Amino acid sequence: MSLIKQLWLTILVLLLLTLGGSLFIGTLTSKQYIEQELRIKNADNAHALALSLSQLDKDPVTVELLVSAQFDTGHYRRIELTSPEGEKLEQRVSDAVTTDAPAWFVDLVDFDVPPGTAVVQDGWKQFATITLETHVGYAYSALWRNVLDLMAWFAVAALVSAVLAWWIVRTIRRPLQTVVTQARNIGERRFTISSVPRTRELRDVVQAMNQLSTVVSRMLAEETHKLDKLRRRLQHDEVTGVAKRDTLIHRLDAMLTSDSQRSAGHLVMVRIANLAALNDRLGYLATNQLLVEVADRLRRLADDYDDGLVGRLNGTDFGMILPGCDDSVQLRAAIAHRLHEQSITEHGDVELPVSLVAYTRDNTRGELLSALDGALAKAEARGDMAIEIATTDAGQLPYHTHDDWRRALDEALTTHGVQLARYPVLDDHRRLLHHECPARLMLGGDWQPAGLFLPWASRAGLNQAIDLAVVDTALHTIATDAIPLGINLSSESIRDTGFVAALRQRLQAHPQSASRLWIEVPESAAVRHMAAFRALSQEIRPFGCRLGIEHVGPEFAKLESLHDLGLAYLKVDSSLVRHIDKDDQTHPFLRGIATLSHSIGVLVIAEGVGNRAEQETLFDLGFDGVTGPGVTDRQD
């Protein structure tokens, strides 16, 4: 039973005890008073009547008239005149009901009033004994009306007391509810700060819980910054602050094998052609400053794209991955504006030849880098800040124009709907956590992977429609197969309030299936659109869905501000776990992610795991689950 219910029950019991006790005492006191008054009345009336009869002649007619007159005017139940020998000389009796009190009340009260007696004298002799008994029906009526009046007054008092108690309980309940909400937030791994109530006991509790939330939040922030510092030391170039070559290559491999929107975009290579001469002419410090300025300009360009990354390939070359970038001409103009239209340094001319190439999941890393190298050589030979657009011999896409893709996507959604692939996510005991379910669409006569059509769906504005179709299919599949499924939501969808409202309606219509649904969004979307991500979390939390973030790594430090959302899991990007069994440099960073996440009850899952050795290493580092091409739910 809740504390509020106990408080209300206590108030109700106190009111009932007060009402019952007051009513009992009042009724008992009134009964005793009425009995005493009736006893005195009987005695006084008997003596008065006896005195009157003693002074009159004792003829029967006179006696009868006097007794009858007394009986008719005094509301008596019985007047009886008895001779000394026991003979009844006169008797008047009335059995008429003279009360409006209920019978149960009469039986409960039951007045005990003895009759009044007196002796009638005839000179010096005793003429008779008179017995007089007042009718108590009127006493019952008076007492009943008194009880009703008491109950009415107590009802009014109880109503006023209830209103006052409601106000008191409400003033207590508001801070108490704040305490309960904060306790639930902590239980859901959301460390919030609550306002301090004025009630002393509750104030102490809230202050203690606020202190706990503050300490945990500060600890998370400190540990996150330490991990990010470690990550930067391991993965970033010391001079420019951009990613090292291995980090950039691993990210490229992850994107080329991705089944999401980031599997298509552009690669860019920038070279400082005359770096050796500049170093001789400008000196070490000025040359490093030049490298930093070039890196900063490239980083600002990459920040315009989700999951954009800049890396230093060698002493003179920078590489840049721009997922979702689909227009080579527009990108060429943006690069020219960032690098060429403004002087890169005040120390003379700097040649910055650039090559760029579009990539898709049909490409390989080797052919992309080869195409970039060839185009960069042409740009360097041309000089004058040249920008070359390279091409690859990748497989042909089923459609080529924007309109063709839009018509094909609309037709696929309308005719065939969405199919969900299944990739198991297993824990260290090879138990299923959930199935990762990227979407498939019927395009060109085949079920095509999401990495092929999602970039075009984004350009056509169909991401929301595809994501809703994925949600519908997942909920239906869960209801049929009773297995947990994980789905991905795009950045465009979580920013669309209409989509979030439609998602809530679907979850509300399928509460059983919703409790087995795992929903994840890319790290870049969660960080860049934090308000929308928070709104999504608040909308789906009541339905028991598990909310997570995928591709975690590059912006892990920024996730500290999301600790109050009650995240269920993180999926670490495959670029961080690739060849983890052979390269132990990132072990401290990955172990730190696992430890920090476990401290707030968040599962840590590795993406893109390629073999059993990587799985064992990741589990040794504290990971809770793995998924990828090397993970199957078959027993080895």
C-alpha positions, -999 to 999 in steps of 0.1 A, spaced: 0 0 0 13 34 -9 22 60 17 -5 84 4 -31 56 8 -19 49 43 -22 86 51 -57 88 38 -66 56 57 -52 71 89 -72 103 84 -104 83 77 -99 61 108 -93 92 129 -124 109 116 -145 77 122 -131 73 157 -138 109 165 -173 108 151 -181 74 167 -167 84 200 -184 118 201 -217 103 190 -215 75 216 -206 98 244 -232 124 234 -259 98 231 -251 81 264 -250 115 282 -283 125 267 -299 92 276 -288 95 312 -300 131 314 -334 122 299 -338 92 323 -330 114 352 -355 141 341 -382 114 334 -376 99 369 -380 133 386 -411 141 365 -427 108 374 -420 113 411 -431 150 411 -463 144 391 -472 114 413 -468 134 445 -487 164 431 -516 142 420 -516 124 453 -518 157 472 -547 169 450 -566 137 456 -559 138 494 -576 172 496 -608 162 477 -637 141 486 -630 105 479 -662 97 459 -655 76 428 -667 102 403 -644 129 416 -614 106 418 -621 94 382 -624 129 368 -592 141 384 -572 110 373 -586 113 337 -579 150 335 -543 144 346 -538 115 322 -552 135 292 -529 164 297 -496 149 308 -485 124 281 -486 95 304 -483 58 296 -500 47 328 -517 62 359 -530 36 384 -548 41 418 -545 10 440 -562 5 474 -542 -7 504 -557 -41 498 -543 -42 463 -576 -34 445 -573 -12 414 -596 18 420 -587 37 388 -564 29 359 -555 47 327 -532 31 302 -520 42 267 -501 19 244 -501 42 214 -468 47 195 -457 83 201 -422 82 186 -408 86 151 -374 70 161 -367 37 144 -373 5 163 -336 -5 163 -328 28 179 -355 23 206 -342 -12 213 -306 0 214 -313 29 238 -340 12 260 -348 39 287 -349 25 322 -372 49 340 -390 37 372 -426 49 377 -433 75 403 -454 65 434 -472 84 461 -497 78 489 -532 94 488 -545 102 523 -581 102 535 -577 121 568 -553 101 589 -559 70 569 -542 58 537 -568 59 509 -547 45 481 -513 44 463 -510 62 431 -485 49 404 -476 73 375 -455 65 345 -447 90 318 -448 79 281 -411 77 269 -419 78 232 -413 116 232 -380 110 249 -369 86 222 -379 111 195 -360 139 212 -329 117 216 -332 105 179 -334 141 167 -304 150 188 -284 121 173 -294 132 138 -283 168 146 -250 155 159 -245 134 128 -252 163 105 -228 185 123 -202 158 123 -208 152 85 -201 189 80 -170 187 102 -158 156 84 -163 173 50 -143 203 61 -117 180 76 -115 160 44 -110 192 23 -83 203 48 -67 168 47 -68 168 9 -49 201 8 -24 188 34 -19 156 15 -15 174 -17 12 197 -3 30 166 10 24 145 -21 39 170 -45 75 169 -31 70 132 -23 61 126 -60 93 145 -69 113 121 -47 96 91 -62 102 104 -98 139 111 -90 143 76 -75 127 61 -106 150 82 -128 180 69 -109 167 34 -113 164 40 -151 199 54 -152 188 90 -155 206 112 -130 184 143 -127 184 171 -101 151 179 -83 140 211 -66 143 209 -28 109 208 -9 102 227 23 93 196 43 123 189 64 123 151 61 117 151 23 142 180 19 169 158 35 160 129 11 160 151 -20 192 167 -11 209 133 -6 195 121 -39 206 153 -57 240 148 -42 241 113 -55 230 124 -90 256 152 -90 284 129 -79 275 102 -105 271 128 -133 305 144 -124 321 109 -123 306 101 -157 319 134 -171 354 129 -157 356 93 -169 342 102 -203 368 130 -207 396 106 -197 384 81 -222 381 107 -249 416 119 -241 429 84 -244 410 79 -277 425 111 -292 460 100 -281 455 66 -298 436 77 -329 445 113 -337 475 130 -352 495 149 -326 502 179 -348 468 185 -365 444 168 -342 427 149 -371 425 111 -373 455 89 -380 457 69 -412 447 36 -396 417 52 -380 406 67 -413 411 34 -432 392 14 -406 363 39 -408 363 36 -446 362 -2 -444 333 0 -419 313 24 -441 319 3 -472 304 -27 -454 277 -8 -437 240 -15 -442 230 21 -435 229 55 -451 266 61 -445 275 34 -470 274 60 -498 291 94 -500 324 109 -512 361 105 -504 384 135 -507 422 136 -508 441 169 -503 479 173 -507 502 201 -496 523 198 -527 553 219 -517 554 210 -481 592 203 -481 600 236 -496 576 254 -472 593 237 -443 627 249 -454 614 284 -460 590 288 -431 605 267 -404 591 239 -383 566 259 -362 551 278 -391 548 247 -412 530 229 -383 507 259 -381 500 256 -418 491 219 -413 468 228 -384 450 255 -405 445 231 -435 432 204 -411 408 229 -394 393 240 -427 388 204 -438 373 196 -403 348 224 -407 338 210 -441 334 175 -426 312 188 -398 285 196 -423 279 158 -427 269 132 -402 298 108 -395 322 130 -415 358 124 -407 392 140 -416 424 121 -413 461 125 -421 473 98 -445 510 108 -444 531 139 -440 516 158 -470 482 141 -476 449 145 -459 419 123 -464 382 131 -458 352 108 -457 318 125 -462 289 101 -458 257 111 -474 273 136 -498 259 129 -532 267 159 -554 303 160 -567 299 194 -584 285 210 -552 312 194 -531 339 206 -555 326 242 -551 325 238 -513 361 226 -512 372 254 -535 356 279 -511 371 264 -480 406 259 -493 412 281 -523 392 313 -522 409 325 -489 446 326 -485 457 296 -466 487 314 -450 504 347 -450 537 331 -459 534 328 -496 515 306 -520 506 271 -510 495 245 -536 466 223 -524 457 199 -552 425 179 -544 409 148 -557 375 134 -549 355 103 -557 320 90 -550 318 57 -531 291 31 -526 290 -3 -509 298 -18 -543 333 -3 -541 364 -17 -525 389 3 -505 417 -5 -530 399 8 -561 388 40 -543 422 49 -530 437 40 -564 412 63 -582 420 91 -557 457 87 -561 455 89 -599 432 120 -599 454 137 -573 484 132 -595 466 149 -623 455 177 -601 491 182 -588 504 182 -624 479 209 -634 488 230 -604 470 262 -597 448 247 -569 433 221 -592 404 198 -581 400 165 -600 368 143 -598 377 107 -601 354 78 -612 354 41 -604 344 10 -623 318 -1 -596 288 -21 -605 259 -3 -621 231 10 -600 195 -2 -609 184 35 -614 203 66 -623 182 97 -620 165 112 -589 130 108 -604 137 71 -613 148 64 -578 118 81 -563 93 62 -585 111 29 -578 111 35 -540 74 46 -539 65 15 -559 85 -8 -538 69 5 -506 34 3 -520 37 -30 -538 61 -52 -517 66 -33 -485 97 -37 -464 115 -70 -457 138 -72 -426 171 -91 -427 182 -107 -394 217 -106 -379 220 -120 -344 234 -101 -315 248 -126 -290 262 -124 -255 293 -142 -242 272 -173 -236 260 -172 -272 225 -163 -260 204 -141 -282 200 -104 -271 181 -94 -302 182 -96 -340 196 -66 -358 172 -60 -387 183 -37 -415 156 -30 -441 154 -46 -476 134 -32 -506 124 -49 -538 143 -28 -565 152 -40 -599 137 -74 -593 158 -82 -562 157 -75 -525 183 -48 -522 202 -39 -490 196 -7 -471 230 6 -479 221 8 -516 188 27 -514 189 47 -481 211 75 -496 186 79 -524 157 77 -501 172 105 -481 174 127 -512 138 118 -521 125 126 -486 113 90 -481 133 81 -449 103 86 -427 80 65 -448 106 37 -449 112 39 -412 75 37 -404 72 6 -427 102 -9 -408 84 -3 -375 52 -19 -387 70 -49 -400 90 -53 -369 60 -51 -346 41 -76 -367 71 -100 -367 76 -97 -330 39 -105 -324 42 -136 -347 76 -150 -337 79 -136 -302 116 -127 -307 133 -93 -299 142 -73 -329 164 -42 -333 157 -15 -359 175 16 -370 159 51 -373 174 78 -395 184 112 -384 156 127 -406 130 106 -389 138 114 -353 137 152 -361 102 148 -376 76 154 -350 50 137 -372 71 106 -374 76 105 -337 38 109 -331 31 81 -356 57 59 -339 40 64 -305 6 55 -320 20 22 -333 37 14 -301 6 22 -281 -14 -1 -304 10 -30 -299 22 -28 -263 33 -65 -261 54 -62 -292 68 -28 -282 84 -42 -251 106 -64 -273 116 -37 -297 151 -24 -297 154 11 -313 188 26 -322 199 58 -339 234 68 -351 258 85 -327 261 115 -350 223 120 -350 220 117 -312 248 142 -306 239 167 -334 202 166 -328 201 161 -290 168 178 -284 150 156 -310 167 125 -295 156 134 -260 120 139 -273 121 105 -289 133 89 -257 105 105 -237 79 94 -262 89 57 -263 100 52 -227 64 43 -214 62 14 -238 93 -5 -226 113 -1 -258 150 -3 -254 167 28 -269 203 26 -280 230 44 -300 249 28 -328 283 35 -344 296 48 -310 332 60 -309 342 93 -327 320 115 -305 318 94 -274 328 123 -252 297 142 -262 274 114 -250 280 124 -214 251 149 -217 228 119 -226 233 100 -193 199 111 -180 180 95 -209 180 59 -196 198 44 -226 197 7 -227 227 -1 -249 256 13 -270 269 -3 -302 306 5 -307 316 13 -342 332 -15 -362 362 7 -370 372 5 -333 369 -33 -330 383 -44 -363 413 -67 -358 410 -61 -320 425 -95 -314 458 -84 -331 460 -48 -322 459 -40 -285 464 -2 -287 426 5 -283 421 -21 -255 422 5 -227 398 27 -245 373 -1 -252 376 -15 -217 369 20 -204 338 23 -225 325 -10 -211 333 -1 -175 318 33 -177 287 21 -194 282 -8 -169 284 17 -140 251 32 -153 235 0 -164 241 3 -201 249 -27 -223 279 -24 -246 278 -43 -280 304 -44 -307 296 -39 -343 313 -55 -374 329 -84 -355 346 -106 -381 357 -138 -363 357 -158 -331 390 -144 -319 377 -109 -320 346 -120 -301 367 -136 -273 389 -105 -270 359 -82 -268 342 -103 -241 375 -102 -222 374 -64 -224 339 -64 -208 316 -62 -238 281 -76 -233 274 -86 -269 287 -88 -304 273 -87 -339 287 -87 -374 297 -110 -403 316 -134 -380 287 -138 -355 261 -165 -361 235 -181 -339 246 -216 -350 265 -237 -325 301 -243 -335 
